[in-house]
C-alpha cells in the first residue's frame, strides 16, 4: 500500500470523520453518522482504496534527481 492521501486531504478526512462520529454519538444524525469511521481511518493511515481505481493521489510528487 503506497500512501495516496496527503496534506489537506488527510486533515479534512480526519476532521469530517470525527465530526460525523460525534454527531452519531449525540444522536444528531442517527447511526448513519458512524460511516465517519471510513474517512477517519483513511485519513489516519494515509491510503484510500478508491483513489488507485480512479488514478488519483493527493500526496506530493517526489522529484527525481
PDBQT receptor file of N, H, CA, C and O in Angstrom, charges set to zero:
ATOM      1  N   UNK A   1       0.832  -1.175   0.000  1.00  0.00    +0.000 N 
ATOM      2  CA  UNK A   1       0.000   0.000   0.000  1.00  0.00    +0.000 C 
ATOM      3  C   UNK A   1       0.883   1.247   0.000  1.00  0.00    +0.000 C 
ATOM      4  O   UNK A   1       1.563   1.545   0.982  1.00  0.00    +0.000 OA
ATOM      5  N   UNK A   2       0.859   1.941  -1.079  1.00  0.00    +0.000 N 
ATOM      6  H   UNK A   2       0.306   1.700  -1.876  1.00  0.00    +0.000 HD
ATOM      7  CA  UNK A   2       1.590   3.188  -1.189  1.00  0.00    +0.000 C 
ATOM      8  C   UNK A   2       0.660   4.330  -0.786  1.00  0.00    +0.000 C 
ATOM      9  O   UNK A   2      -0.488   4.379  -1.229  1.00  0.00    +0.000 OA
ATOM     10  N   UNK A   3       1.145   5.243   0.047  1.00  0.00    +0.000 N 
ATOM     11  H   UNK A   3       2.077   5.202   0.406  1.00  0.00    +0.000 HD
ATOM     12  CA  UNK A   3       0.310   6.353   0.517  1.00  0.00    +0.000 C 
ATOM     13  C   UNK A   3      -0.209   7.160  -0.669  1.00  0.00    +0.000 C 
ATOM     14  O   UNK A   3       0.546   7.499  -1.580  1.00  0.00    +0.000 OA
ATOM     15  N   UNK A   4      -1.502   7.465  -0.647  1.00  0.00    +0.000 N 
ATOM     16  H   UNK A   4      -2.116   7.190   0.093  1.00  0.00    +0.000 HD
ATOM     17  CA  UNK A   4      -2.088   8.269  -1.716  1.00  0.00    +0.000 C 
ATOM     18  C   UNK A   4      -2.972   9.396  -1.181  1.00  0.00    +0.000 C 
ATOM     19  O   UNK A   4      -3.641  10.083  -1.952  1.00  0.00    +0.000 OA
ATOM     20  N   UNK A   5      -2.972   9.584   0.139  1.00  0.00    +0.000 N 
ATOM     21  H   UNK A   5      -2.428   9.026   0.766  1.00  0.00    +0.000 HD
ATOM     22  CA  UNK A   5      -3.725  10.663   0.769  1.00  0.00    +0.000 C 
ATOM     23  C   UNK A   5      -2.727  11.537   1.513  1.00  0.00    +0.000 C 
ATOM     24  O   UNK A   5      -2.005  11.060   2.387  1.00  0.00    +0.000 OA
ATOM     25  N   UNK A   6      -2.689  12.802   1.169  1.00  0.00    +0.000 N 
ATOM     26  H   UNK A   6      -3.276  13.190   0.458  1.00  0.00    +0.000 HD
ATOM     27  CA  UNK A   6      -1.716  13.661   1.831  1.00  0.00    +0.000 C 
ATOM     28  C   UNK A   6      -2.229  15.064   2.081  1.00  0.00    +0.000 C 
ATOM     29  O   UNK A   6      -3.245  15.479   1.523  1.00  0.00    +0.000 OA
ATOM     30  N   UNK A   7      -1.522  15.778   2.919  1.00  0.00    +0.000 N 
ATOM     31  H   UNK A   7      -0.698  15.440   3.372  1.00  0.00    +0.000 HD
ATOM     32  CA  UNK A   7      -1.778  17.187   3.180  1.00  0.00    +0.000 C 
ATOM     33  C   UNK A   7      -3.167  17.521   3.654  1.00  0.00    +0.000 C 
ATOM     34  O   UNK A   7      -3.680  16.942   4.612  1.00  0.00    +0.000 OA
ATOM     35  N   UNK A   8      -3.771  18.479   2.956  1.00  0.00    +0.000 N 
ATOM     36  H   UNK A   8      -3.354  18.949   2.179  1.00  0.00    +0.000 HD
ATOM     37  CA  UNK A   8      -5.099  18.980   3.308  1.00  0.00    +0.000 C 
ATOM     38  C   UNK A   8      -6.137  17.857   3.244  1.00  0.00    +0.000 C 
ATOM     39  O   UNK A   8      -7.048  17.811   4.070  1.00  0.00    +0.000 OA
ATOM     40  N   UNK A   9      -6.008  16.976   2.293  1.00  0.00    +0.000 N 
ATOM     41  H   UNK A   9      -5.267  17.014   1.622  1.00  0.00    +0.000 HD
ATOM     42  CA  UNK A   9      -6.937  15.855   2.133  1.00  0.00    +0.000 C 
ATOM     43  C   UNK A   9      -6.976  15.027   3.420  1.00  0.00    +0.000 C 
ATOM     44  O   UNK A   9      -8.052  14.663   3.896  1.00  0.00    +0.000 OA
ATOM     45  N   UNK A  10      -5.815  14.734   3.973  1.00  0.00    +0.000 N 
ATOM     46  H   UNK A  10      -4.941  15.030   3.586  1.00  0.00    +0.000 HD
ATOM     47  CA  UNK A  10      -5.714  13.940   5.193  1.00  0.00    +0.000 C 
ATOM     48  C   UNK A  10      -6.386  14.665   6.367  1.00  0.00    +0.000 C 
ATOM     49  O   UNK A  10      -7.140  14.054   7.124  1.00  0.00    +0.000 OA
ATOM     50  N   UNK A  11      -6.116  15.942   6.513  1.00  0.00    +0.000 N 
ATOM     51  H   UNK A  11      -5.503  16.438   5.898  1.00  0.00    +0.000 HD
ATOM     52  CA  UNK A  11      -6.687  16.734   7.609  1.00  0.00    +0.000 C 
ATOM     53  C   UNK A  11      -8.209  16.792   7.495  1.00  0.00    +0.000 C 
ATOM     54  O   UNK A  11      -8.917  16.625   8.488  1.00  0.00    +0.000 OA
ATOM     55  N   UNK A  12      -8.709  17.028   6.280  1.00  0.00    +0.000 N 
ATOM     56  H   UNK A  12      -8.134  17.163   5.473  1.00  0.00    +0.000 HD
ATOM     57  CA  UNK A  12     -10.157  17.096   6.072  1.00  0.00    +0.000 C 
ATOM     58  C   UNK A  12     -10.838  15.764   6.359  1.00  0.00    +0.000 C 
ATOM     59  O   UNK A  12     -11.910  15.733   6.963  1.00  0.00    +0.000 OA
ATOM     60  N   UNK A  13     -10.230  14.677   5.935  1.00  0.00    +0.000 N 
ATOM     61  H   UNK A  13      -9.359  14.702   5.445  1.00  0.00    +0.000 HD
ATOM     62  CA  UNK A  13     -10.808  13.349   6.181  1.00  0.00    +0.000 C 
ATOM     63  C   UNK A  13     -10.923  13.070   7.673  1.00  0.00    +0.000 C 
ATOM     64  O   UNK A  13     -11.952  12.587   8.144  1.00  0.00    +0.000 OA
ATOM     65  N   UNK A  14      -9.860  13.376   8.415  1.00  0.00    +0.000 N 
ATOM     66  H   UNK A  14      -9.024  13.768   8.032  1.00  0.00    +0.000 HD
ATOM     67  CA  UNK A  14      -9.865  13.130   9.852  1.00  0.00    +0.000 C 
ATOM     68  C   UNK A  14     -10.923  13.998  10.528  1.00  0.00    +0.000 C 
ATOM     69  O   UNK A  14     -11.673  13.515  11.375  1.00  0.00    +0.000 OA
ATOM     70  N   UNK A  15     -10.985  15.280  10.157  1.00  0.00    +0.000 N 
ATOM     71  H   UNK A  15     -10.375  15.673   9.469  1.00  0.00    +0.000 HD
ATOM     72  CA  UNK A  15     -11.959  16.196  10.766  1.00  0.00    +0.000 C 
ATOM     73  C   UNK A  15     -13.397  15.765  10.463  1.00  0.00    +0.000 C 
ATOM     74  O   UNK A  15     -14.235  15.723  11.364  1.00  0.00    +0.000 OA
ATOM     75  N   UNK A  16     -13.679  15.447   9.210  1.00  0.00    +0.000 N 
ATOM     76  H   UNK A  16     -12.998  15.481   8.479  1.00  0.00    +0.000 HD
ATOM     77  CA  UNK A  16     -15.033  15.026   8.824  1.00  0.00    +0.000 C 
ATOM     78  C   UNK A  16     -15.410  13.729   9.542  1.00  0.00    +0.000 C 
ATOM     79  O   UNK A  16     -16.537  13.576  10.012  1.00  0.00    +0.000 OA
ATOM     80  N   UNK A  17     -14.467  12.809   9.620  1.00  0.00    +0.000 N 
ATOM     81  H   UNK A  17     -13.551  12.933   9.238  1.00  0.00    +0.000 HD
ATOM     82  CA  UNK A  17     -14.727  11.547  10.316  1.00  0.00    +0.000 C 
ATOM     83  C   UNK A  17     -15.079  11.756  11.774  1.00  0.00    +0.000 C 
ATOM     84  O   UNK A  17     -16.038  11.170  12.277  1.00  0.00    +0.000 OA
ATOM     85  N   UNK A  18     -14.304  12.595  12.457  1.00  0.00    +0.000 N 
ATOM     86  H   UNK A  18     -13.526  13.071  12.048  1.00  0.00    +0.000 HD
ATOM     87  CA  UNK A  18     -14.556  12.858  13.871  1.00  0.00    +0.000 C 
ATOM     88  C   UNK A  18     -15.904  13.547  14.064  1.00  0.00    +0.000 C 
ATOM     89  O   UNK A  18     -16.659  13.198  14.972  1.00  0.00    +0.000 OA
ATOM     90  N   UNK A  19     -16.205  14.520  13.213  1.00  0.00    +0.000 N 
ATOM     91  H   UNK A  19     -15.592  14.804  12.476  1.00  0.00    +0.000 HD
ATOM     92  CA  UNK A  19     -17.485  15.232  13.329  1.00  0.00    +0.000 C 
ATOM     93  C   UNK A  19     -18.661  14.287  13.103  1.00  0.00    +0.000 C 
ATOM     94  O   UNK A  19     -19.630  14.321  13.861  1.00  0.00    +0.000 OA
ATOM     95  N   UNK A  20     -18.592  13.451  12.081  1.00  0.00    +0.000 N 
ATOM     96  H   UNK A  20     -17.804  13.424  11.465  1.00  0.00    +0.000 HD
ATOM     97  CA  UNK A  20     -19.686  12.518  11.807  1.00  0.00    +0.000 C 
ATOM     98  C   UNK A  20     -19.888  11.531  12.954  1.00  0.00    +0.000 C 
ATOM     99  O   UNK A  20     -21.022  11.258  13.347  1.00  0.00    +0.000 OA
ATOM    100  N   UNK A  21     -18.803  11.003  13.483  1.00  0.00    +0.000 N 
ATOM    101  H   UNK A  21     -17.882  11.225  13.164  1.00  0.00    +0.000 HD
ATOM    102  CA  UNK A  21     -18.906  10.047  14.587  1.00  0.00    +0.000 C 
ATOM    103  C   UNK A  21     -19.481  10.741  15.822  1.00  0.00    +0.000 C 
ATOM    104  O   UNK A  21     -20.329  10.173  16.510  1.00  0.00    +0.000 OA
ATOM    105  N   UNK A  22     -19.032  11.949  16.105  1.00  0.00    +0.000 N 
ATOM    106  H   UNK A  22     -18.343  12.410  15.546  1.00  0.00    +0.000 HD
ATOM    107  CA  UNK A  22     -19.542  12.693  17.255  1.00  0.00    +0.000 C 
ATOM    108  C   UNK A  22     -21.035  12.985  17.093  1.00  0.00    +0.000 C 
ATOM    109  O   UNK A  22     -21.801  12.871  18.050  1.00  0.00    +0.000 OA
ATOM    110  N   UNK A  23     -21.442  13.360  15.881  1.00  0.00    +0.000 N 
ATOM    111  H   UNK A  23     -20.820  13.452  15.104  1.00  0.00    +0.000 HD
ATOM    112  CA  UNK A  23     -22.864  13.643  15.641  1.00  0.00    +0.000 C 
ATOM    113  C   UNK A  23     -23.710  12.378  15.792  1.00  0.00    +0.000 C 
ATOM    114  O   UNK A  23     -24.831  12.439  16.298  1.00  0.00    +0.000 OA
ATOM    115  N   UNK A  24     -23.183  11.241  15.361  1.00  0.00    +0.000 N 
ATOM    116  H   UNK A  24     -22.273  11.191  14.950  1.00  0.00    +0.000 HD
ATOM    117  CA  UNK A  24     -23.907   9.975  15.521  1.00  0.00    +0.000 C 
ATOM    118  C   UNK A  24     -23.991   9.607  16.997  1.00  0.00    +0.000 C 
ATOM    119  O   UNK A  24     -25.026   9.133  17.464  1.00  0.00    +0.000 OA
ATOM    120  N   UNK A  25     -22.907   9.823  17.727  1.00  0.00    +0.000 N 
ATOM    121  H   UNK A  25     -22.065  10.208  17.347  1.00  0.00    +0.000 HD
ATOM    122  CA  UNK A  25     -22.885   9.516  19.156  1.00  0.00    +0.000 C 
ATOM    123  C   UNK A  25     -23.901  10.363  19.925  1.00  0.00    +0.000 C 
ATOM    124  O   UNK A  25     -24.511   9.894  20.886  1.00  0.00    +0.000 OA
ATOM    125  N   UNK A  26     -24.075  11.611  19.493  1.00  0.00    +0.000 N 
ATOM    126  H   UNK A  26     -23.579  11.992  18.712  1.00  0.00    +0.000 HD
ATOM    127  CA  UNK A  26     -25.020  12.510  20.163  1.00  0.00    +0.000 C 
ATOM    128  C   UNK A  26     -26.436  12.396  19.590  1.00  0.00    +0.000 C 
ATOM    129  O   UNK A  26     -27.318  13.174  19.954  1.00  0.00    +0.000 OA
ATOM    130  N   UNK A  27     -26.651  11.443  18.709  1.00  0.00    +0.000 N 
ATOM    131  H   UNK A  27     -25.935  10.811  18.413  1.00  0.00    +0.000 HD
ATOM    132  CA  UNK A  27     -27.961  11.204  18.093  1.00  0.00    +0.000 C 
ATOM    133  C   UNK A  27     -28.456  12.366  17.247  1.00  0.00    +0.000 C 
ATOM    134  O   UNK A  27     -29.664  12.583  17.155  1.00  0.00    +0.000 OA
ATOM    135  N   UNK A  28     -27.571  13.102  16.642  1.00  0.00    +0.000 N 
ATOM    136  H   UNK A  28     -26.589  12.926  16.717  1.00  0.00    +0.000 HD
ATOM    137  CA  UNK A  28     -27.956  14.207  15.769  1.00  0.00    +0.000 C 
ATOM    138  C   UNK A  28     -28.297  13.673  14.384  1.00  0.00    +0.000 C 
ATOM    139  O   UNK A  28     -29.287  14.092  13.783  1.00  0.00    +0.000 OA
ATOM    140  N   UNK A  29     -27.492  12.758  13.880  1.00  0.00    +0.000 N 
ATOM    141  H   UNK A  29     -26.688  12.418  14.368  1.00  0.00    +0.000 HD
ATOM    142  CA  UNK A  29     -27.710  12.234  12.530  1.00  0.00    +0.000 C 
ATOM    143  C   UNK A  29     -28.098  10.758  12.504  1.00  0.00    +0.000 C 
ATOM    144  O   UNK A  29     -28.319  10.206  11.426  1.00  0.00    +0.000 OA
ATOM    145  N   UNK A  30     -28.183  10.119  13.637  1.00  0.00    +0.000 N 
ATOM    146  H   UNK A  30     -28.002  10.567  14.513  1.00  0.00    +0.000 HD
ATOM    147  CA  UNK A  30     -28.525   8.701  13.685  1.00  0.00    +0.000 C 
ATOM    148  C   UNK A  30     -27.306   7.831  13.428  1.00  0.00    +0.000 C 
ATOM    149  O   UNK A  30     -26.176   8.314  13.359  1.00  0.00    +0.000 OA
ATOM    150  N   UNK A  31     -27.563   6.534  13.289  1.00  0.00    +0.000 N 
ATOM    151  H   UNK A  31     -28.482   6.142  13.345  1.00  0.00    +0.000 HD
ATOM    152  CA  UNK A  31     -26.466   5.583  13.122  1.00  0.00    +0.000 C 
ATOM    153  C   UNK A  31     -25.674   5.766  11.834  1.00  0.00    +0.000 C 
ATOM    154  O   UNK A  31     -24.527   5.327  11.753  1.00  0.00    +0.000 OA
ATOM    155  N   UNK A  32     -26.251   6.396  10.840  1.00  0.00    +0.000 N 
ATOM    156  H   UNK A  32     -27.183   6.752  10.905  1.00  0.00    +0.000 HD
ATOM    157  CA  UNK A  32     -25.534   6.610   9.579  1.00  0.00    +0.000 C 
ATOM    158  C   UNK A  32     -24.283   7.465   9.775  1.00  0.00    +0.000 C 
ATOM    159  O   UNK A  32     -23.367   7.418   8.954  1.00  0.00    +0.000 OA
ATOM    160  N   UNK A  33     -24.241   8.229  10.836  1.00  0.00    +0.000 N 
ATOM    161  H   UNK A  33     -24.986   8.267  11.503  1.00  0.00    +0.000 HD
ATOM    162  CA  UNK A  33     -23.074   9.051  11.108  1.00  0.00    +0.000 C 
ATOM    163  C   UNK A  33     -21.827   8.242  11.395  1.00  0.00    +0.000 C 
ATOM    164  O   UNK A  33     -20.710   8.742  11.261  1.00  0.00    +0.000 OA
ATOM    165  N   UNK A  34     -22.016   6.980  11.793  1.00  0.00    +0.000 N 
ATOM    166  H   UNK A  34     -22.923   6.574  11.902  1.00  0.00    +0.000 HD
ATOM    167  CA  UNK A  34     -20.848   6.130  12.066  1.00  0.00    +0.000 C 
ATOM    168  C   UNK A  34     -20.086   5.765  10.787  1.00  0.00    +0.000 C 
ATOM    169  O   UNK A  34     -19.021   5.152  10.855  1.00  0.00    +0.000 OA
ATOM    170  N   UNK A  35     -20.620   6.134   9.643  1.00  0.00    +0.000 N 
ATOM    171  H   UNK A  35     -21.486   6.632   9.588  1.00  0.00    +0.000 HD
ATOM    172  CA  UNK A  35     -19.878   5.969   8.387  1.00  0.00    +0.000 C 
ATOM    173  C   UNK A  35     -18.633   6.865   8.414  1.00  0.00    +0.000 C 
ATOM    174  O   UNK A  35     -17.735   6.718   7.584  1.00  0.00    +0.000 OA
ATOM    175  N   UNK A  36     -18.593   7.784   9.368  1.00  0.00    +0.000 N 
ATOM    176  H   UNK A  36     -19.322   7.903  10.042  1.00  0.00    +0.000 HD
ATOM    177  CA  UNK A  36     -17.428   8.643   9.558  1.00  0.00    +0.000 C 
ATOM    178  C   UNK A  36     -16.168   7.876   9.902  1.00  0.00    +0.000 C 
ATOM    179  O   UNK A  36     -15.068   8.425   9.843  1.00  0.00    +0.000 OA
ATOM    180  N   UNK A  37     -16.320   6.604  10.263  1.00  0.00    +0.000 N 
ATOM    181  H   UNK A  37     -17.214   6.158  10.311  1.00  0.00    +0.000 HD
ATOM    182  CA  UNK A  37     -15.159   5.758  10.538  1.00  0.00    +0.000 C 
ATOM    183  C   UNK A  37     -14.311   5.611   9.269  1.00  0.00    +0.000 C 
ATOM    184  O   UNK A  37     -13.085   5.533   9.350  1.00  0.00    +0.000 OA
ATOM    185  N   UNK A  38     -14.947   5.575   8.117  1.00  0.00    +0.000 N 
ATOM    186  H   UNK A  38     -15.943   5.639   8.051  1.00  0.00    +0.000 HD
ATOM    187  CA  UNK A  38     -14.231   5.385   6.851  1.00  0.00    +0.000 C 
ATOM    188  C   UNK A  38     -13.282   6.553   6.556  1.00  0.00    +0.000 C 
ATOM    189  O   UNK A  38     -12.088   6.320   6.366  1.00  0.00    +0.000 OA
ATOM    190  N   UNK A  39     -13.771   7.805   6.510  1.00  0.00    +0.000 N 
ATOM    191  H   UNK A  39     -14.740   7.994   6.664  1.00  0.00    +0.000 HD
ATOM    192  CA  UNK A  39     -12.819   8.887   6.253  1.00  0.00    +0.000 C 
ATOM    193  C   UNK A  39     -11.795   9.046   7.375  1.00  0.00    +0.000 C 
ATOM    194  O   UNK A  39     -10.655   9.436   7.121  1.00  0.00    +0.000 OA
ATOM    195  N   UNK A  40     -12.191   8.749   8.609  1.00  0.00    +0.000 N 
ATOM    196  H   UNK A  40     -13.117   8.432   8.815  1.00  0.00    +0.000 HD
ATOM    197  CA  UNK A  40     -11.246   8.846   9.720  1.00  0.00    +0.000 C 
ATOM    198  C   UNK A  40     -10.096   7.862   9.531  1.00  0.00    +0.000 C 
ATOM    199  O   UNK A  40      -8.932   8.242   9.659  1.00  0.00    +0.000 OA
ATOM    200  N   UNK A  41     -10.405   6.616   9.230  1.00  0.00    +0.000 N 
ATOM    201  H   UNK A  41     -11.350   6.308   9.126  1.00  0.00    +0.000 HD
ATOM    202  CA  UNK A  41      -9.355   5.615   9.037  1.00  0.00    +0.000 C 
ATOM    203  C   UNK A  41      -8.498   5.896   7.814  1.00  0.00    +0.000 C 
ATOM    204  O   UNK A  41      -7.276   5.759   7.873  1.00  0.00    +0.000 OA
ATOM    205  N   UNK A  42      -9.121   6.288   6.704  1.00  0.00    +0.000 N 
ATOM    206  H   UNK A  42     -10.113   6.399   6.656  1.00  0.00    +0.000 HD
ATOM    207  CA  UNK A  42      -8.323   6.562   5.508  1.00  0.00    +0.000 C 
ATOM    208  C   UNK A  42      -7.418   7.769   5.722  1.00  0.00    +0.000 C 
ATOM    209  O   UNK A  42      -6.318   7.824   5.172  1.00  0.00    +0.000 OA
ATOM    210  N   UNK A  43      -7.870   8.731   6.515  1.00  0.00    +0.000 N 
ATOM    211  H   UNK A  43      -8.764   8.686   6.962  1.00  0.00    +0.000 HD
ATOM    212  CA  UNK A  43      -7.026   9.874   6.841  1.00  0.00    +0.000 C 
ATOM    213  C   UNK A  43      -5.876   9.497   7.750  1.00  0.00    +0.000 C 
ATOM    214  O   UNK A  43      -4.757   9.982   7.581  1.00  0.00    +0.000 OA
ATOM    215  N   UNK A  44      -6.150   8.628   8.719  1.00  0.00    +0.000 N 
ATOM    216  H   UNK A  44      -7.058   8.234   8.856  1.00  0.00    +0.000 HD
ATOM    217  CA  UNK A  44      -5.113   8.227   9.668  1.00  0.00    +0.000 C 
ATOM    218  C   UNK A  44      -4.050   7.337   9.033  1.00  0.00    +0.000 C 
ATOM    219  O   UNK A  44      -2.865   7.485   9.335  1.00  0.00    +0.000 OA
ATOM    220  N   UNK A  45      -4.456   6.410   8.153  1.00  0.00    +0.000 N 
ATOM    221  H   UNK A  45      -5.418   6.290   7.908  1.00  0.00    +0.000 HD
ATOM    222  CA  UNK A  45      -3.463   5.527   7.550  1.00  0.00    +0.000 C 
ATOM    223  C   UNK A  45      -2.861   6.118   6.278  1.00  0.00    +0.000 C 
ATOM    224  O   UNK A  45      -1.826   5.648   5.806  1.00  0.00    +0.000 OA
ATOM    225  N   UNK A  46      -3.501   7.142   5.722  1.00  0.00    +0.000 N 
ATOM    226  H   UNK A  46      -4.342   7.524   6.105  1.00  0.00    +0.000 HD
ATOM    227  CA  UNK A  46      -2.939   7.806   4.546  1.00  0.00    +0.000 C 
ATOM    228  C   UNK A  46      -3.141   7.072   3.236  1.00  0.00    +0.000 C 
ATOM    229  O   UNK A  46      -2.425   7.324   2.267  1.00  0.00    +0.000 OA
ATOM    230  N   UNK A  47      -4.105   6.169   3.194  1.00  0.00    +0.000 N 
ATOM    231  H   UNK A  47      -4.687   5.965   3.981  1.00  0.00    +0.000 HD
ATOM    232  CA  UNK A  47      -4.364   5.413   1.981  1.00  0.00    +0.000 C 
ATOM    233  C   UNK A  47      -5.864   5.255   1.774  1.00  0.00    +0.000 C 
ATOM    234  O   UNK A  47      -6.586   4.856   2.688  1.00  0.00    +0.000 OA
ATOM    235  N   UNK A  48      -6.329   5.571   0.566  1.00  0.00    +0.000 N 
ATOM    236  H   UNK A  48      -5.742   5.895  -0.176  1.00  0.00    +0.000 HD
ATOM    237  CA  UNK A  48      -7.735   5.431   0.207  1.00  0.00    +0.000 C 
ATOM    238  C   UNK A  48      -7.844   4.360  -0.889  1.00  0.00    +0.000 C 
ATOM    239  O   UNK A  48      -7.190   4.480  -1.925  1.00  0.00    +0.000 OA
ATOM    240  N   UNK A  49      -8.655   3.320  -0.679  1.00  0.00    +0.000 N 
ATOM    241  H   UNK A  49      -9.186   3.222   0.163  1.00  0.00    +0.000 HD
ATOM    242  CA  UNK A  49      -8.752   2.239  -1.659  1.00  0.00    +0.000 C 
ATOM    243  C   UNK A  49      -9.392   2.652  -2.981  1.00  0.00    +0.000 C 
ATOM    244  O   UNK A  49      -9.202   1.971  -3.989  1.00  0.00    +0.000 OA
ATOM    245  N   UNK A  50     -10.135   3.736  -3.001  1.00  0.00    +0.000 N 
ATOM    246  H   UNK A  50     -10.290   4.289  -2.182  1.00  0.00    +0.000 HD
ATOM    247  CA  UNK A  50     -10.806   4.168  -4.231  1.00  0.00    +0.000 C 
ATOM    248  C   UNK A  50      -9.866   4.985  -5.120  1.00  0.00    +0.000 C 
ATOM    249  O   UNK A  50     -10.006   4.970  -6.343  1.00  0.00    +0.000 OA
ATOM    250  N   UNK A  51      -8.918   5.692  -4.521  1.00  0.00    +0.000 N 
ATOM    251  H   UNK A  51      -8.804   5.704  -3.527  1.00  0.00    +0.000 HD
ATOM    252  CA  UNK A  51      -8.011   6.540  -5.295  1.00  0.00    +0.000 C 
ATOM    253  C   UNK A  51      -7.257   5.786  -6.399  1.00  0.00    +0.000 C 
ATOM    254  O   UNK A  51      -7.196   6.292  -7.519  1.00  0.00    +0.000 OA
ATOM    255  N   UNK A  52      -6.679   4.604  -6.143  1.00  0.00    +0.000 N 
ATOM    256  H   UNK A  52      -6.728   4.194  -5.232  1.00  0.00    +0.000 HD
ATOM    257  CA  UNK A  52      -5.975   3.899  -7.228  1.00  0.00    +0.000 C 
ATOM    258  C   UNK A  52      -6.888   3.527  -8.398  1.00  0.00    +0.000 C 
ATOM    259  O   UNK A  52      -6.463   3.553  -9.553  1.00  0.00    +0.000 OA
ATOM    260  N   UNK A  53      -8.135   3.184  -8.099  1.00  0.00    +0.000 N 
ATOM    261  H   UNK A  53      -8.481   3.163  -7.160  1.00  0.00    +0.000 HD
ATOM    262  CA  UNK A  53      -9.081   2.826  -9.159  1.00  0.00    +0.000 C 
ATOM    263  C   UNK A  53      -9.385   4.023 -10.053  1.00  0.00    +0.000 C 
ATOM    264  O   UNK A  53      -9.644   3.872 -11.247  1.00  0.00    +0.000 OA
ATOM    265  N   UNK A  54      -9.351   5.226  -9.450  1.00  0.00    +0.000 N 
ATOM    266  H   UNK A  54      -9.141   5.348  -8.479  1.00  0.00    +0.000 HD
ATOM    267  CA  UNK A  54      -9.625   6.444 -10.202  1.00  0.00    +0.000 C 
ATOM    268  C   UNK A  54      -8.356   7.123 -10.715  1.00  0.00    +0.000 C 
ATOM    269  O   UNK A  54      -8.430   8.115 -11.440  1.00  0.00    +0.000 OA
ATOM    270  N   UNK A  55      -7.201   6.591 -10.341  1.00  0.00    +0.000 N 
ATOM    271  H   UNK A  55      -7.141   5.785  -9.751  1.00  0.00    +0.000 HD
ATOM    272  CA  UNK A  55      -5.936   7.180 -10.781  1.00  0.00    +0.000 C 
ATOM    273  C   UNK A  55      -5.627   8.495 -10.086  1.00  0.00    +0.000 C 
ATOM    274  O   UNK A  55      -4.991   9.371 -10.672  1.00  0.00    +0.000 OA
ATOM    275  N   UNK A  56      -6.072   8.643  -8.836  1.00  0.00    +0.000 N 
ATOM    276  H   UNK A  56      -6.588   7.931  -8.360  1.00  0.00    +0.000 HD
ATOM    277  CA  UNK A  56      -5.899   9.883  -8.089  1.00  0.00    +0.000 C 
ATOM    278  C   UNK A  56      -4.900   9.677  -6.961  1.00  0.00    +0.000 C 
ATOM    279  O   UNK A  56      -4.811   8.592  -6.388  1.00  0.00    +0.000 OA
ATOM    280  N   UNK A  57      -4.153  10.726  -6.649  1.00  0.00    +0.000 N 
ATOM    281  H   UNK A  57      -4.226  11.608  -7.115  1.00  0.00    +0.000 HD
ATOM    282  CA  UNK A  57      -3.292  10.743  -5.473  1.00  0.00    +0.000 C 
ATOM    283  C   UNK A  57      -3.159  12.191  -5.036  1.00  0.00    +0.000 C 
ATOM    284  O   UNK A  57      -2.889  13.070  -5.854  1.00  0.00    +0.000 OA
ATOM    285  N   UNK A  58      -3.348  12.440  -3.738  1.00  0.00    +0.000 N 
ATOM    286  H   UNK A  58      -3.567  11.726  -3.074  1.00  0.00    +0.000 HD
ATOM    287  CA  UNK A  58      -3.196  13.804  -3.249  1.00  0.00    +0.000 C 
ATOM    288  C   UNK A  58      -1.871  13.995  -2.517  1.00  0.00    +0.000 C 
ATOM    289  O   UNK A  58      -1.631  15.038  -1.909  1.00  0.00    +0.000 OA
ATOM    290  N   UNK A  59      -1.021  12.983  -2.581  1.00  0.00    +0.000 N 
ATOM    291  H   UNK A  59      -1.217  12.136  -3.075  1.00  0.00    +0.000 HD
ATOM    292  CA  UNK A  59       0.315  13.096  -1.996  1.00  0.00    +0.000 C 
ATOM    293  C   UNK A  59       1.199  13.908  -2.929  1.00  0.00    +0.000 C 
ATOM    294  O   UNK A  59       1.074  13.818  -4.150  1.00  0.00    +0.000 OA
ATOM    295  N   UNK A  60       2.095  14.703  -2.348  1.00  0.00    +0.000 N 
ATOM    296  H   UNK A  60       2.197  14.776  -1.356  1.00  0.00    +0.000 HD
ATOM    297  CA  UNK A  60       3.002  15.457  -3.210  1.00  0.00    +0.000 C 
ATOM    298  C   UNK A  60       3.935  14.500  -3.969  1.00  0.00    +0.000 C 
ATOM    299  O   UNK A  60       4.378  13.484  -3.433  1.00  0.00    +0.000 OA
ATOM    300  N   UNK A  61       4.213  14.846  -5.200  1.00  0.00    +0.000 N 
ATOM    301  H   UNK A  61       3.853  15.671  -5.635  1.00  0.00    +0.000 HD
ATOM    302  CA  UNK A  61       5.081  14.005  -6.025  1.00  0.00    +0.000 C 
ATOM    303  C   UNK A  61       6.532  14.202  -5.622  1.00  0.00    +0.000 C 
ATOM    304  O   UNK A  61       6.973  15.320  -5.355  1.00  0.00    +0.000 OA
ATOM    305  N   UNK A  62       7.274  13.088  -5.581  1.00  0.00    +0.000 N 
ATOM    306  H   UNK A  62       6.916  12.180  -5.798  1.00  0.00    +0.000 HD
ATOM    307  CA  UNK A  62       8.696  13.165  -5.275  1.00  0.00    +0.000 C 
ATOM    308  C   UNK A  62       9.451  13.551  -6.535  1.00  0.00    +0.000 C 
ATOM    309  O   UNK A  62       9.186  13.027  -7.617  1.00  0.00    +0.000 OA
ATOM    310  N   UNK A  63      10.394  14.472  -6.384  1.00  0.00    +0.000 N 
ATOM    311  H   UNK A  63      10.610  14.897  -5.505  1.00  0.00    +0.000 HD
ATOM    312  CA  UNK A  63      11.190  14.904  -7.524  1.00  0.00    +0.000 C 
ATOM    313  C   UNK A  63      12.382  13.980  -7.683  1.00  0.00    +0.000 C 
ATOM    314  O   UNK A  63      13.088  13.697  -6.715  1.00  0.00    +0.000 OA
ATOM    315  N   UNK A  64      12.605  13.516  -8.883  1.00  0.00    +0.000 N 
ATOM    316  H   UNK A  64      12.031  13.746  -9.669  1.00  0.00    +0.000 HD
ATOM    317  CA  UNK A  64      13.765  12.674  -9.141  1.00  0.00    +0.000 C 
ATOM    318  C   UNK A  64      14.949  13.565  -9.536  1.00  0.00    +0.000 C 
ATOM    319  O   UNK A  64      14.778  14.589 -10.197  1.00  0.00    +0.000 OA
ATOM    320  N   UNK A  65      16.136  13.159  -9.121  1.00  0.00    +0.000 N 
ATOM    321  H   UNK A  65      16.274  12.327  -8.584  1.00  0.00    +0.000 HD
ATOM    322  CA  UNK A  65      17.315  13.971  -9.407  1.00  0.00    +0.000 C 
ATOM    323  C   UNK A  65      18.067  13.482 -10.610  1.00  0.00    +0.000 C 
ATOM    324  O   UNK A  65      19.087  14.063 -10.979  1.00  0.00    +0.000 OA
TER     325      UNK A  65
